[in-house]
């Protein structure tokens, strides 16, 4: 039985009220099972404020926004104006427009603006933007975090390319630099999970932010 068939079987059993999003979307959007995982991580961590890097059509954004309680908020960053416009429409159709803010622009620049605005700290951060820049996102995300913040990064296995130091894939190299930075950061306790499914072989990294001077 194929990975995609197993995904469909599990989705039928475990995914209720799957968000409906419209518009042309790239194949790297999270799957229903992954969206539900993000939703559960947000609920389990008690997240009231969530930061997302990479909105696309708003599918993962909707899963995350459903997890925050009344008065909670999700700030999601998107570089592509067409994706951002489509995402806003999908989020509004889902009835979540009052708790989601879509910000347009390169994530590095938008993160810097959030820091300048003292917009944090966020309780959960989902990194799913340009993977070649993951290592650039991490120090900025940490400035918007607190002890207890959960950081989740998607697409970190890259079909196994992440383990190949000679890979010419800039996304794999960006993820390798990201993992190097995570491993070197004393405030972070992290793990990674390989996944297989309709999107092939990939995985998530999950990190917990600790105190600035851990003993």
CORRA-V761812 format. One record per backbone hydrogen bond with DSSP energy under -1.0 kcal/mol. NH is the residue of the N-H (numbers start at 1). CO is the residue of the C=O. If there is no record, write none. Layout:
nh & co
NH & CO
NH & CO
This chain:
nh & co
6 & 2
7 & 3
8 & 4
9 & 5
10 & 6
11 & 7
12 & 8
13 & 9
14 & 10
15 & 11
29 & 26
35 & 31
36 & 32
37 & 33
38 & 34
39 & 35
40 & 36
41 & 37
42 & 38
43 & 39
44 & 40
45 & 41
46 & 43
47 & 42
50 & 73
51 & 124
52 & 75
53 & 126
54 & 77
58 & 55
62 & 58
63 & 59
64 & 60
65 & 61
66 & 62
67 & 64
72 & 69
73 & 48
74 & 99
75 & 50
76 & 101
77 & 52
78 & 103
84 & 80
85 & 81
86 & 82
87 & 83
88 & 84
89 & 85
90 & 86
91 & 87
92 & 88
93 & 89
94 & 90
95 & 92
96 & 91
99 & 96
101 & 74
103 & 76
105 & 78
110 & 106
111 & 107
112 & 108
113 & 109
114 & 110
115 & 111
116 & 112
117 & 113
118 & 115
119 & 114
122 & 144
123 & 49
124 & 49
125 & 150
126 & 51
127 & 152
128 & 53
133 & 130
134 & 131
136 & 133
137 & 133
138 & 134
141 & 137
142 & 138
143 & 139
144 & 141
145 & 142
148 & 209
149 & 146
150 & 123
151 & 207
152 & 125
153 & 205
154 & 127
156 & 203
159 & 201
160 & 157
161 & 158
162 & 157
163 & 160
164 & 161
167 & 164
173 & 169
174 & 170
175 & 171
176 & 172
177 & 173
178 & 174
179 & 175
180 & 176
181 & 177
182 & 178
183 & 179
184 & 180
188 & 185
189 & 208
191 & 206
193 & 204
195 & 202
200 & 197
202 & 195
204 & 193
205 & 153
206 & 191
207 & 151
208 & 189
209 & 149
210 & 187
